[in-house]
């Protein structure tokens, strides 16, 4: 039987002729597994799921409550994750890494929902409060935290207590003039951490509006007791009043502004003017203020642990501040709650609180609002949806923009 003759193809060029003729071509190299992009996609998917859980599920655990502090600029974080997840999903699809593409796409979908839904709710709140939001500021300053020490800041000692010099920083108003309004800022930190530099960001905002700003230190736990902080705040206000002529400040237009533990101390100092139970750390004839701004501060110790998402954490912080349990010191628990000092004639009060605050529940603001209403005290209370503790940690986010707009409206009405 004759076999067909197989002839090699004739080389078409001299270069082809130089190559040896082989019976078969080389086998294709095996495709490398896209382990790197799969790892990145898995990490992003996990982060997206974690952020979604922390934003939507009130887990009664200290770690979960503290975890919300890391996403207080949640709208900015979700937007950032949305961009990252989308980019990784497209890259994984291009490389035909289907599991990685699915993971990243799932994370992108979660972050899309968690960006659009809260933003929509906050936008509606801004409209209801008469505040105009800026998308440019949101995108440009959304992840900007705090501020450095401003140029021209002055440090002064406003009191000495137990051998400790208590200091404040004066941030002069931007612009001249006399009889300017003043703002005294009280930082937060659970009554045991933080310092006056925490007020630089808001201080600059008030400076732009013609305020002299005084950001203060006060004695912290464990070197303070349940009355020390209130007395220190009063001493700072008294010092500003006593030096009003020196700084060109109008002593009749002083605002106390506190956040978290600082909000509690600001309320207590404003509401206990002249109360012998809470004297100023150093003698001052007058420690009164025109308005008080309370951001997510404790107002009623009897209620704060009952409604807290992480009661263990709040109970510990409260007992450290009071110096014991309610059963041990019921009088201190009562006397340290601003709601029990509400009466007619108090300074106009603005409270702003996040609806999803896992540390200090929004019910604290509601209880103060009711007490102020019953006593006929001028006040305003604003609840921010999808916002947790320290919602104003980042400077351009929607919650901070709403807060700034509400503060400006409030101050124009009651402080000028």
C-alpha positions in Angstrom: 0.0 0.0 0.0 1.5 3.3 -1.1 1.6 6.0 1.6 1.0 9.7 0.6 4.2 11.6 0.4 4.3 14.5 2.8 6.4 17.2 1.6 7.6 20.1 3.9 6.5 23.5 2.9 8.9 25.4 0.8 10.5 28.3 2.8 9.2 31.6 1.6 12.1 33.7 2.8 15.8 33.2 3.5 15.1 33.6 7.2 12.5 30.9 7.1 14.9 28.6 5.2 17.4 29.0 8.1 14.9 27.6 10.6 14.9 23.9 11.1 11.7 22.1 10.0 9.9 20.4 12.9 7.0 18.1 12.8 5.0 20.0 15.4 4.8 23.4 17.1 5.7 24.0 20.8 2.9 23.5 23.3 1.4 26.8 24.7 2.5 27.9 28.1 0.0 27.3 30.9 -1.9 30.4 32.0 -0.7 31.7 35.4 -3.3 31.9 38.1 -4.3 35.5 38.9 -3.7 35.1 42.6 -2.8 38.7 43.2 -6.0 40.2 41.7 -8.0 37.5 43.4 -6.5 38.4 46.7 -7.2 42.1 46.2 -10.8 41.4 45.1 -11.4 39.3 48.1 -10.0 42.0 50.5 -12.1 44.7 48.9 -15.2 42.5 49.0 -14.6 41.8 52.7 -14.1 45.5 53.5 -17.3 46.4 51.6 -19.2 43.8 53.6 -17.6 45.0 56.9 -18.5 48.6 56.2 -22.0 47.7 55.2 -22.5 45.7 58.4 -21.1 48.5 60.7 -23.4 51.0 59.0 -26.6 49.0 59.2 -26.4 46.5 62.1 -26.3 47.8 65.7 -24.0 45.1 67.1 -24.0 45.3 70.9 -20.2 44.9 71.3 -17.5 47.3 72.2 -15.4 46.5 69.2 -18.3 47.1 66.8 -19.1 50.4 68.5 -15.5 51.5 68.2 -15.4 50.3 64.7 -18.0 52.9 63.7 -15.5 55.6 64.7 -13.3 54.4 61.8 -16.1 55.0 59.3 -17.6 58.2 60.7 -16.6 59.7 57.3 -18.6 56.7 56.0 -19.9 58.3 52.8 -16.4 59.2 51.7 -15.1 55.7 52.6 -17.9 54.0 50.7 -17.3 56.2 47.6 -13.6 55.3 47.7 -14.3 51.6 48.0 -16.9 51.9 45.2 -14.2 53.3 42.9 -11.6 50.7 43.9 -14.0 47.7 43.6 -15.2 48.8 40.2 -11.6 49.2 38.9 -10.6 45.8 40.2 -13.8 44.2 38.8 -13.1 45.6 35.3 -9.4 44.5 35.5 -10.4 41.0 36.7 -12.9 40.6 33.9 -10.3 41.7 31.3 -8.0 39.0 32.6 -10.8 36.5 32.6 -10.5 36.0 36.4 -14.2 35.4 36.9 -14.3 34.7 40.7 -12.3 37.8 41.4 -14.5 39.9 39.0 -17.6 38.6 40.8 -16.2 39.4 44.3 -15.2 42.9 43.3 -18.5 43.6 41.5 -20.4 42.5 44.6 -18.4 44.9 46.7 -19.0 47.7 44.2 -22.7 47.0 44.3 -22.8 47.1 48.1 -20.8 50.4 48.2 -23.0 51.9 45.5 -26.1 51.3 47.7 -24.3 52.5 50.9 -23.2 55.7 49.1 -26.4 56.6 47.3 -28.9 55.8 50.1 -27.2 57.8 53.0 -26.4 60.6 50.6 -30.0 60.9 49.6 -31.2 60.9 53.2 -28.7 63.6 54.2 -29.6 65.7 51.1 -33.2 65.7 52.1 -32.2 66.7 55.7 -30.2 69.6 54.3 -33.3 70.7 52.3 -35.5 70.5 55.4 -33.0 72.5 57.4 -32.5 75.1 54.7 -28.8 74.3 54.2 -27.2 74.3 50.8 -24.7 71.4 50.2 -21.6 71.6 48.0 -20.6 68.5 45.9 -17.3 70.2 45.2 -16.5 70.5 48.9 -17.7 66.9 49.4 -15.3 65.6 46.8 -12.5 68.0 47.5 -12.4 67.9 51.3 -14.3 64.7 52.1 -11.4 63.0 53.6 -9.7 66.0 55.2 -9.3 65.6 58.9 -8.8 68.4 61.5 -6.3 71.2 61.0 -2.8 72.2 62.0 -2.1 74.9 64.6 -3.2 78.1 62.8 -0.7 80.9 62.2 -1.1 83.6 64.8 -2.4 81.3 67.5 -1.5 82.4 71.1 -1.2 80.1 74.1 -2.3 81.4 77.5 -2.7 79.9 81.0 -6.3 80.6 82.2 -6.1 78.8 85.6 -3.9 76.6 87.8 -5.4 73.7 89.6 -3.6 71.1 91.8 -0.3 72.5 90.6 -1.3 72.0 86.9 -1.4 74.9 84.5 -4.5 74.8 82.4 -4.0 76.3 79.0 -6.0 77.6 76.1 -5.1 78.6 72.6 -6.6 81.9 71.3 -7.2 81.9 67.5 -7.8 85.5 66.5 -10.6 86.3 64.2 -9.9 86.9 60.5 -10.4 90.6 60.2 -10.3 93.6 62.5 -12.9 95.4 64.5 -13.8 95.4 68.2 -16.5 93.8 70.3 -16.2 90.6 68.3 -18.1 87.5 69.3 -16.1 84.7 70.9 -16.3 80.9 70.9 -14.9 78.7 73.7 -14.3 75.2 72.4 -14.4 72.1 74.7 -12.9 68.9 73.2 -14.3 65.4 73.6 -12.6 62.1 74.4 -14.6 60.4 77.1 -13.3 62.8 79.8 -9.9 61.1 79.7 -8.2 61.9 76.3 -8.0 64.7 73.8 -6.6 68.2 73.9 -7.3 71.8 72.8 -5.8 71.2 69.3 -9.0 69.2 68.5 -10.8 72.5 68.1 -8.6 73.9 65.4 -10.8 72.8 62.5 -14.0 74.3 63.8 -11.9 77.2 65.2 -10.9 78.2 61.7 -14.5 78.0 60.5 -15.5 80.4 63.3 -12.5 82.7 62.6 -13.7 83.1 59.0 -17.0 84.4 60.5 -15.5 87.0 62.7 -15.1 85.1 66.0 -12.2 85.0 68.3 -11.8 81.3 69.2 -10.5 79.9 72.5 -9.8 76.2 72.5 -9.2 74.9 76.0 -7.6 72.1 77.9 -9.2 70.8 81.1 -8.3 68.2 83.7 -8.8 64.6 82.5 -9.4 61.3 84.2 -7.9 59.8 86.3 -6.6 63.2 87.7 -10.0 64.8 87.8 -13.3 64.1 89.5 -17.0 64.6 88.4 -16.9 68.3 89.1 -13.4 69.3 87.9 -14.1 69.5 84.2 -17.2 71.7 84.7 -15.2 74.0 87.0 -12.3 74.2 84.5 -14.7 75.1 81.6 -16.3 77.8 83.8 -12.9 79.2 84.7 -12.0 79.4 81.0 -15.2 81.3 80.2 -14.6 83.6 83.2 -11.0 84.3 82.0 -12.2 85.2 78.5 -14.8 87.6 80.0 -12.2 89.1 82.3 -9.9 89.7 79.3 -12.5 90.8 76.8 -11.3 94.3 76.5 -7.7 93.1 76.0 -8.7 90.9 73.0 -11.5 93.1 71.6 -14.2 90.6 72.5 -17.8 91.3 73.4 -18.3 89.5 76.8 -22.1 89.5 76.1 -21.6 87.3 73.0 -19.7 84.2 74.1 -20.6 80.8 72.8 -19.7 77.5 74.4 -19.1 74.7 71.9 -18.5 71.1 73.0 -18.3 67.7 71.3 -19.1 64.4 72.9 -17.7 64.6 76.5 -17.0 68.3 75.7 -20.7 68.7 74.8 -21.7 67.4 78.2 -19.2 69.7 80.0 -20.3 72.7 77.9 -24.0 72.1 78.8 -23.1 71.6 82.4 -21.1 74.8 82.6 -23.8 76.8 80.8 -26.6 75.4 82.8 -25.1 75.6 86.3 -24.0 79.3 86.3 -24.0 80.4 89.9 -24.6 76.9 91.3 -22.4 76.4 94.4 -22.1 72.6 93.7 -20.1 73.4 90.5 -17.9 76.4 91.2 -15.3 77.6 88.7 -11.9 76.3 89.3 -10.6 79.8 89.9 -12.8 82.7 91.1 -14.7 84.7 88.5 -17.6 87.0 89.0 -19.4 85.9 85.8 -19.1 82.7 83.7 -22.3 83.1 81.7 -22.5 82.5 78.0 -24.9 83.7 75.2 -25.4 80.3 73.4 -24.2 76.7 73.8 -23.6 74.2 71.0 -23.8 70.6 71.9 -22.6 68.0 69.4 -23.5 64.4 70.5 -23.0 65.0 74.2 -24.4 63.1 77.1 -27.4 64.8 78.7 -28.9 62.2 81.1 -26.7 59.5 82.7 -29.8 57.6 83.7 -30.8 57.1 80.1 -27.4 56.8 78.3 -26.7 53.2 79.2 -30.3 52.0 78.7 -30.3 53.0 75.1 -26.7 52.6 74.1 -25.7 50.1 71.3 -22.7 49.2 73.4 -23.8 49.5 77.0 -20.7 48.0 78.4 -18.4 50.6 77.0 -20.7 53.5 78.0 -21.3 52.1 81.5 -17.5 51.8 82.1 -16.8 55.4 80.8 -19.7 56.8 82.9 -18.7 55.1 86.1 -15.1 56.3 85.6 -16.3 59.8 85.2 -18.8 59.7 88.1 -16.4 57.7 90.3 -18.8 54.8 91.0 -22.1 53.1 90.0 -25.5 54.8 90.3 -26.2 52.7 93.3 -23.1 54.0 95.0 -23.5 57.7 94.0 -27.1 58.4 92.9 -26.7 62.1 93.8 -23.7 62.4 91.5 -25.5 60.7 88.6 -28.4 63.1 89.0 -26.4 66.3 89.5 -24.1 65.5 86.5 -26.9 65.2 84.1 -27.6 68.5 82.2 -31.3 67.6 81.9 -31.7 68.0 85.6 -30.5 71.6 85.5 -32.9 72.8 82.8 -34.9 75.8 83.8 -36.3 79.0 82.2 -33.7 81.6 81.2 -30.9 79.3 80.1 -28.7 80.2 77.1 -30.1 79.3 73.7 -29.0 75.7 73.0 -28.3 73.9 69.7 -27.9 70.1 69.7 -26.8 68.1 66.7 -26.7 64.3 66.9 -26.2 61.4 64.6 -29.2 59.0 64.2 -26.9 56.0 64.2 -24.6 57.0 67.0 -23.4 53.8 68.6 -21.7 55.4 71.5 -24.0 58.1 72.8 -27.6 57.3 71.6 -29.6 60.0 69.9 -32.2 59.6 72.7 -29.9 61.8 74.7 -30.7 64.7 72.4 -34.4 63.9 72.5 -34.5 64.0 76.3 -32.8 67.4 76.4 -35.0 68.7 73.7 -38.1 67.8 75.7 -36.8 69.4 78.9 -35.9 72.6 77.1 -39.3 72.7 75.4 -41.1 72.2 78.7 -39.1 75.0 80.2 -39.5 77.4 77.3 -35.8 77.7 76.6 -34.9 78.7 73.0 -33.3 75.8 71.3 -32.9 73.7 68.2 -32.3 70.0 67.8 -31.1 68.4 64.6 -30.9 64.6 64.0 -28.6 63.6 61.1 -29.6 60.3 59.3 -26.9 57.7 58.6 -24.5 59.5 60.9 -22.6 58.1 63.9 -20.4 59.5 66.6 -17.8 62.0 65.4 -19.8 62.6 62.2 -17.9 65.8 61.7 -14.5 64.2 61.9 -14.0 64.9 58.2 -14.4 68.4 57.0 -16.2 68.1 53.7 -18.7 65.3 54.3 -22.4 66.0 54.0 -23.1 65.7 57.8 -20.4 68.3 58.5 -21.8 70.6 55.8 -25.3 70.4 57.3 -23.9 71.0 60.8 -22.0 74.1 59.7 -25.1 75.5 58.0 -27.3 74.9 61.0 -24.7 76.4 63.4 -24.5 79.5 61.2 -28.2 79.9 61.1 -28.5 79.4 64.9 -25.7 81.8 65.7 -27.1 84.5 63.4 -30.4 84.3 65.2 -29.3 84.0 68.9 -25.7 85.2 69.2 -25.7 88.5 67.3 
